[in-house]
């Protein structure tokens, strides 16, 4: 416990000292990886109404010759992550490639601020105004742009969605506020779903709660910056070393455990690939928002304090998301485990109970299956991918009959 207290204190202190936003540059990008694994890709950009330039990668199997429009799958990552997380397991085991091989048109999106979406029409990442957002802003600005652009480019009316962690939260928030997007979804697959976080076991969340759980003067000081990007922190923590051939894999395993729960399902040989692109830049407000959910016990918008809430919401407290509006064509698939320190089994099942028949539970009853194992577990193909592909195929078969 003491070591976690020290770590959180150091991270928060260095967060305040980080004034220049210089990021680690990946040695291997998403496009590089796609090509190295024997596939091809297209790069696409969209511009949000508040000026953020966001990137997407469209993955293609160069050996398939299927003509005409194909069913579409949009995949969106979580906090401090990027499109890389969906392909990091390689051609055989990564869900994105499994879907492409099965004939689906796969798009990997990158949310604002990360390695591939760090441009803006007028702001530099060195400008604190660039980082003044949380994922609730991404839910209504970024996600609709991704969905509408992909559907336009593919000439489709709806798509399948795969979200991980924060990638689930932004979809829940979007559907709650703009229910017209329900009709644009076929199946939805939510890995490590984030909505209610009252029972989250993350030490980072819990130890940050007294300082960041309710709005105060420190909120903009900590929040208006890139999260976990201080070069000194990355060096002192050993995270920067994890990008190289491993000398001390235990350090890399430790940080994965701190972030998502300690696991024995990650191959040590994968750590350089993981840390080559992780942690990817995010706004610290995105992390603060998660801390707020933990403290409040509500699934709700960002808390800007009494005056800020009145200005934004015309009320003193942030509004809860209207989850009764969540109702896509098919029930939402919730994938969760008992060893995920961010998305707890209890919180996931609480959310599922609220959704009722609008959700289907997929409890991964595997010891030490953590927050990231939904994407890079050694046995992810058998544990996760096959079930996802089967459900998408079944949905397509049903839709073909209507």
Secondary structure as a PSIPRED ss2 file (coil, helix, strand):
# PSIPRED VFORMAT (PSIPRED V4.0)

   1 X C   1.000  0.000  0.000
   2 X H   0.000  1.000  0.000
   3 X H   0.000  1.000  0.000
   4 X H   0.000  1.000  0.000
   5 X H   0.000  1.000  0.000
   6 X H   0.000  1.000  0.000
   7 X H   0.000  1.000  0.000
   8 X H   0.000  1.000  0.000
   9 X H   0.000  1.000  0.000
  10 X H   0.000  1.000  0.000
  11 X H   0.000  1.000  0.000
  12 X H   0.000  1.000  0.000
  13 X H   0.000  1.000  0.000
  14 X H   0.000  1.000  0.000
  15 X H   0.000  1.000  0.000
  16 X H   0.000  1.000  0.000
  17 X H   0.000  1.000  0.000
  18 X C   1.000  0.000  0.000
  19 X C   1.000  0.000  0.000
  20 X C   1.000  0.000  0.000
  21 X C   1.000  0.000  0.000
  22 X C   1.000  0.000  0.000
  23 X C   1.000  0.000  0.000
  24 X C   1.000  0.000  0.000
  25 X C   1.000  0.000  0.000
  26 X C   1.000  0.000  0.000
  27 X C   1.000  0.000  0.000
  28 X C   1.000  0.000  0.000
  29 X C   1.000  0.000  0.000
  30 X H   0.000  1.000  0.000
  31 X H   0.000  1.000  0.000
  32 X H   0.000  1.000  0.000
  33 X H   0.000  1.000  0.000
  34 X H   0.000  1.000  0.000
  35 X H   0.000  1.000  0.000
  36 X H   0.000  1.000  0.000
  37 X C   1.000  0.000  0.000
  38 X C   1.000  0.000  0.000
  39 X C   1.000  0.000  0.000
  40 X E   0.000  0.000  1.000
  41 X E   0.000  0.000  1.000
  42 X E   0.000  0.000  1.000
  43 X E   0.000  0.000  1.000
  44 X E   0.000  0.000  1.000
  45 X E   0.000  0.000  1.000
  46 X E   0.000  0.000  1.000
  47 X E   0.000  0.000  1.000
  48 X C   1.000  0.000  0.000
  49 X C   1.000  0.000  0.000
  50 X C   1.000  0.000  0.000
  51 X C   1.000  0.000  0.000
  52 X E   0.000  0.000  1.000
  53 X E   0.000  0.000  1.000
  54 X E   0.000  0.000  1.000
  55 X E   0.000  0.000  1.000
  56 X E   0.000  0.000  1.000
  57 X E   0.000  0.000  1.000
  58 X E   0.000  0.000  1.000
  59 X E   0.000  0.000  1.000
  60 X E   0.000  0.000  1.000
  61 X C   1.000  0.000  0.000
  62 X C   1.000  0.000  0.000
  63 X C   1.000  0.000  0.000
  64 X C   1.000  0.000  0.000
  65 X C   1.000  0.000  0.000
  66 X C   1.000  0.000  0.000
  67 X C   1.000  0.000  0.000
  68 X C   1.000  0.000  0.000
  69 X C   1.000  0.000  0.000
  70 X C   1.000  0.000  0.000
  71 X C   1.000  0.000  0.000
  72 X E   0.000  0.000  1.000
  73 X E   0.000  0.000  1.000
  74 X E   0.000  0.000  1.000
  75 X E   0.000  0.000  1.000
  76 X E   0.000  0.000  1.000
  77 X C   1.000  0.000  0.000
  78 X C   1.000  0.000  0.000
  79 X C   1.000  0.000  0.000
  80 X C   1.000  0.000  0.000
  81 X C   1.000  0.000  0.000
  82 X C   1.000  0.000  0.000
  83 X H   0.000  1.000  0.000
  84 X H   0.000  1.000  0.000
  85 X H   0.000  1.000  0.000
  86 X H   0.000  1.000  0.000
  87 X C   1.000  0.000  0.000
  88 X C   1.000  0.000  0.000
  89 X C   1.000  0.000  0.000
  90 X H   0.000  1.000  0.000
  91 X H   0.000  1.000  0.000
  92 X H   0.000  1.000  0.000
  93 X H   0.000  1.000  0.000
  94 X C   1.000  0.000  0.000
  95 X H   0.000  1.000  0.000
  96 X H   0.000  1.000  0.000
  97 X H   0.000  1.000  0.000
  98 X H   0.000  1.000  0.000
  99 X H   0.000  1.000  0.000
 100 X H   0.000  1.000  0.000
 101 X H   0.000  1.000  0.000
 102 X C   1.000  0.000  0.000
 103 X C   1.000  0.000  0.000
 104 X C   1.000  0.000  0.000
 105 X E   0.000  0.000  1.000
 106 X E   0.000  0.000  1.000
 107 X E   0.000  0.000  1.000
 108 X E   0.000  0.000  1.000
 109 X E   0.000  0.000  1.000
 110 X C   1.000  0.000  0.000
 111 X C   1.000  0.000  0.000
 112 X C   1.000  0.000  0.000
 113 X C   1.000  0.000  0.000
 114 X C   1.000  0.000  0.000
 115 X C   1.000  0.000  0.000
 116 X C   1.000  0.000  0.000
 117 X C   1.000  0.000  0.000
 118 X C   1.000  0.000  0.000
 119 X E   0.000  0.000  1.000
 120 X E   0.000  0.000  1.000
 121 X C   1.000  0.000  0.000
 122 X C   1.000  0.000  0.000
 123 X C   1.000  0.000  0.000
 124 X C   1.000  0.000  0.000
 125 X C   1.000  0.000  0.000
 126 X C   1.000  0.000  0.000
 127 X C   1.000  0.000  0.000
 128 X H   0.000  1.000  0.000
 129 X H   0.000  1.000  0.000
 130 X H   0.000  1.000  0.000
 131 X H   0.000  1.000  0.000
 132 X C   1.000  0.000  0.000
 133 X C   1.000  0.000  0.000
 134 X C   1.000  0.000  0.000
 135 X H   0.000  1.000  0.000
 136 X H   0.000  1.000  0.000
 137 X H   0.000  1.000  0.000
 138 X H   0.000  1.000  0.000
 139 X H   0.000  1.000  0.000
 140 X H   0.000  1.000  0.000
 141 X H   0.000  1.000  0.000
 142 X H   0.000  1.000  0.000
 143 X H   0.000  1.000  0.000
 144 X H   0.000  1.000  0.000
 145 X H   0.000  1.000  0.000
 146 X H   0.000  1.000  0.000
 147 X H   0.000  1.000  0.000
 148 X H   0.000  1.000  0.000
 149 X H   0.000  1.000  0.000
 150 X H   0.000  1.000  0.000
 151 X H   0.000  1.000  0.000
 152 X H   0.000  1.000  0.000
 153 X H   0.000  1.000  0.000
 154 X H   0.000  1.000  0.000
 155 X C   1.000  0.000  0.000
 156 X C   1.000  0.000  0.000
 157 X C   1.000  0.000  0.000
 158 X C   1.000  0.000  0.000
 159 X E   0.000  0.000  1.000
 160 X E   0.000  0.000  1.000
 161 X E   0.000  0.000  1.000
 162 X E   0.000  0.000  1.000
 163 X E   0.000  0.000  1.000
 164 X E   0.000  0.000  1.000
 165 X C   1.000  0.000  0.000
 166 X H   0.000  1.000  0.000
 167 X H   0.000  1.000  0.000
 168 X H   0.000  1.000  0.000
 169 X H   0.000  1.000  0.000
 170 X H   0.000  1.000  0.000
 171 X H   0.000  1.000  0.000
 172 X H   0.000  1.000  0.000
 173 X H   0.000  1.000  0.000
 174 X H   0.000  1.000  0.000
 175 X H   0.000  1.000  0.000
 176 X H   0.000  1.000  0.000
 177 X H   0.000  1.000  0.000
 178 X C   1.000  0.000  0.000
 179 X H   0.000  1.000  0.000
 180 X H   0.000  1.000  0.000
 181 X H   0.000  1.000  0.000
 182 X H   0.000  1.000  0.000
 183 X H   0.000  1.000  0.000
 184 X H   0.000  1.000  0.000
 185 X E   0.000  0.000  1.000
 186 X E   0.000  0.000  1.000
 187 X E   0.000  0.000  1.000
 188 X E   0.000  0.000  1.000
 189 X E   0.000  0.000  1.000
 190 X E   0.000  0.000  1.000
 191 X E   0.000  0.000  1.000
 192 X C   1.000  0.000  0.000
 193 X C   1.000  0.000  0.000
 194 X C   1.000  0.000  0.000
 195 X C   1.000  0.000  0.000
 196 X C   1.000  0.000  0.000
 197 X C   1.000  0.000  0.000
 198 X C   1.000  0.000  0.000
 199 X C   1.000  0.000  0.000
 200 X C   1.000  0.000  0.000
 201 X C   1.000  0.000  0.000
 202 X C   1.000  0.000  0.000
 203 X H   0.000  1.000  0.000
 204 X H   0.000  1.000  0.000
 205 X H   0.000  1.000  0.000
 206 X H   0.000  1.000  0.000
 207 X H   0.000  1.000  0.000
 208 X H   0.000  1.000  0.000
 209 X H   0.000  1.000  0.000
 210 X H   0.000  1.000  0.000
 211 X H   0.000  1.000  0.000
 212 X H   0.000  1.000  0.000
 213 X C   1.000  0.000  0.000
 214 X C   1.000  0.000  0.000
 215 X C   1.000  0.000  0.000
 216 X C   1.000  0.000  0.000
 217 X C   1.000  0.000  0.000
 218 X H   0.000  1.000  0.000
 219 X H   0.000  1.000  0.000
 220 X H   0.000  1.000  0.000
 221 X H   0.000  1.000  0.000
 222 X H   0.000  1.000  0.000
 223 X H   0.000  1.000  0.000
 224 X C   1.000  0.000  0.000
 225 X C   1.000  0.000  0.000
 226 X E   0.000  0.000  1.000
 227 X C   1.000  0.000  0.000
 228 X C   1.000  0.000  0.000
 229 X C   1.000  0.000  0.000
 230 X C   1.000  0.000  0.000
 231 X H   0.000  1.000  0.000
 232 X H   0.000  1.000  0.000
 233 X H   0.000  1.000  0.000
 234 X H   0.000  1.000  0.000
 235 X H   0.000  1.000  0.000
 236 X H   0.000  1.000  0.000
 237 X C   1.000  0.000  0.000
 238 X C   1.000  0.000  0.000
 239 X C   1.000  0.000  0.000
 240 X H   0.000  1.000  0.000
 241 X H   0.000  1.000  0.000
 242 X H   0.000  1.000  0.000
 243 X H   0.000  1.000  0.000
 244 X C   1.000  0.000  0.000
 245 X C   1.000  0.000  0.000
 246 X C   1.000  0.000  0.000
 247 X C   1.000  0.000  0.000
 248 X C   1.000  0.000  0.000
 249 X H   0.000  1.000  0.000
 250 X H   0.000  1.000  0.000
 251 X H   0.000  1.000  0.000
 252 X H   0.000  1.000  0.000
 253 X H   0.000  1.000  0.000
 254 X H   0.000  1.000  0.000
 255 X H   0.000  1.000  0.000
 256 X H   0.000  1.000  0.000
 257 X H   0.000  1.000  0.000
 258 X H   0.000  1.000  0.000
 259 X H   0.000  1.000  0.000
 260 X H   0.000  1.000  0.000
 261 X C   1.000  0.000  0.000
 262 X C   1.000  0.000  0.000
 263 X C   1.000  0.000  0.000
 264 X C   1.000  0.000  0.000
 265 X C   1.000  0.000  0.000
 266 X C   1.000  0.000  0.000
 267 X C   1.000  0.000  0.000
 268 X H   0.000  1.000  0.000
 269 X H   0.000  1.000  0.000
 270 X H   0.000  1.000  0.000
 271 X H   0.000  1.000  0.000
 272 X H   0.000  1.000  0.000
 273 X H   0.000  1.000  0.000
 274 X H   0.000  1.000  0.000
 275 X H   0.000  1.000  0.000
 276 X H   0.000  1.000  0.000
 277 X H   0.000  1.000  0.000
 278 X C   1.000  0.000  0.000
 279 X C   1.000  0.000  0.000
 280 X C   1.000  0.000  0.000
 281 X C   1.000  0.000  0.000
 282 X C   1.000  0.000  0.000
 283 X E   0.000  0.000  1.000
 284 X H   0.000  1.000  0.000
 285 X H   0.000  1.000  0.000
 286 X H   0.000  1.000  0.000
 287 X H   0.000  1.000  0.000
 288 X H   0.000  1.000  0.000
 289 X H   0.000  1.000  0.000
 290 X H   0.000  1.000  0.000
 291 X H   0.000  1.000  0.000
 292 X H   0.000  1.000  0.000
 293 X H   0.000  1.000  0.000
 294 X H   0.000  1.000  0.000
 295 X H   0.000  1.000  0.000
 296 X H   0.000  1.000  0.000
 297 X C   1.000  0.000  0.000
 298 X C   1.000  0.000  0.000
 299 X C   1.000  0.000  0.000
 300 X E   0.000  0.000  1.000
 301 X C   1.000  0.000  0.000
 302 X C   1.000  0.000  0.000
 303 X C   1.000  0.000  0.000
 304 X C   1.000  0.000  0.000
 305 X H   0.000  1.000  0.000
 306 X H   0.000  1.000  0.000
 307 X H   0.000  1.000  0.000
 308 X H   0.000  1.000  0.000
 309 X H   0.000  1.000  0.000
 310 X H   0.000  1.000  0.000
 311 X H   0.000  1.000  0.000
 312 X H   0.000  1.000  0.000
 313 X H   0.000  1.000  0.000
 314 X C   1.000  0.000  0.000
 315 X C   1.000  0.000  0.000
 316 X C   1.000  0.000  0.000
 317 X C   1.000  0.000  0.000
 318 X C   1.000  0.000  0.000
 319 X C   1.000  0.000  0.000
 320 X E   0.000  0.000  1.000
 321 X C   1.000  0.000  0.000
 322 X C   1.000  0.000  0.000
 323 X H   0.000  1.000  0.000
 324 X H   0.000  1.000  0.000
 325 X H   0.000  1.000  0.000
 326 X C   1.000  0.000  0.000
 327 X C   1.000  0.000  0.000
 328 X C   1.000  0.000  0.000
 329 X C   1.000  0.000  0.000
 330 X C   1.000  0.000  0.000
 331 X C   1.000  0.000  0.000
 332 X E   0.000  0.000  1.000
 333 X E   0.000  0.000  1.000
 334 X E   0.000  0.000  1.000
 335 X E   0.000  0.000  1.000
 336 X E   0.000  0.000  1.000
 337 X E   0.000  0.000  1.000
 338 X C   1.000  0.000  0.000
 339 X C   1.000  0.000  0.000
 340 X C   1.000  0.000  0.000
 341 X C   1.000  0.000  0.000
 342 X C   1.000  0.000  0.000
 343 X C   1.000  0.000  0.000
 344 X C   1.000  0.000  0.000
 345 X H   0.000  1.000  0.000
 346 X H   0.000  1.000  0.000
 347 X H   0.000  1.000  0.000
 348 X H   0.000  1.000  0.000
 349 X H   0.000  1.000  0.000
 350 X H   0.000  1.000  0.000
 351 X H   0.000  1.000  0.000
 352 X H   0.000  1.000  0.000
 353 X H   0.000  1.000  0.000
 354 X H   0.000  1.000  0.000
 355 X H   0.000  1.000  0.000
 356 X H   0.000  1.000  0.000
 357 X H   0.000  1.000  0.000
 358 X H   0.000  1.000  0.000
 359 X E   0.000  0.000  1.000
 360 X E   0.000  0.000  1.000
 361 X E   0.000  0.000  1.000
 362 X E   0.000  0.000  1.000
 363 X E   0.000  0.000  1.000
 364 X E   0.000  0.000  1.000
 365 X C   1.000  0.000  0.000
 366 X C   1.000  0.000  0.000
 367 X C   1.000  0.000  0.000
 368 X C   1.000  0.000  0.000
 369 X C   1.000  0.000  0.000
 370 X C   1.000  0.000  0.000
 371 X C   1.000  0.000  0.000
 372 X C   1.000  0.000  0.000
 373 X H   0.000  1.000  0.000
 374 X H   0.000  1.000  0.000
 375 X H   0.000  1.000  0.000
 376 X H   0.000  1.000  0.000
 377 X C   1.000  0.000  0.000
 378 X C   1.000  0.000  0.000
 379 X C   1.000  0.000  0.000
 380 X H   0.000  1.000  0.000
 381 X H   0.000  1.000  0.000
 382 X H   0.000  1.000  0.000
 383 X H   0.000  1.000  0.000
 384 X H   0.000  1.000  0.000
 385 X H   0.000  1.000  0.000
 386 X H   0.000  1.000  0.000
 387 X H   0.000  1.000  0.000
 388 X H   0.000  1.000  0.000
 389 X H   0.000  1.000  0.000
 390 X H   0.000  1.000  0.000
 391 X H   0.000  1.000  0.000
 392 X H   0.000  1.000  0.000
 393 X H   0.000  1.000  0.000
 394 X H   0.000  1.000  0.000
 395 X H   0.000  1.000  0.000
 396 X H   0.000  1.000  0.000
 397 X H   0.000  1.000  0.000
 398 X H   0.000  1.000  0.000
 399 X H   0.000  1.000  0.000
 400 X H   0.000  1.000  0.000
 401 X H   0.000  1.000  0.000
 402 X C   1.000  0.000  0.000
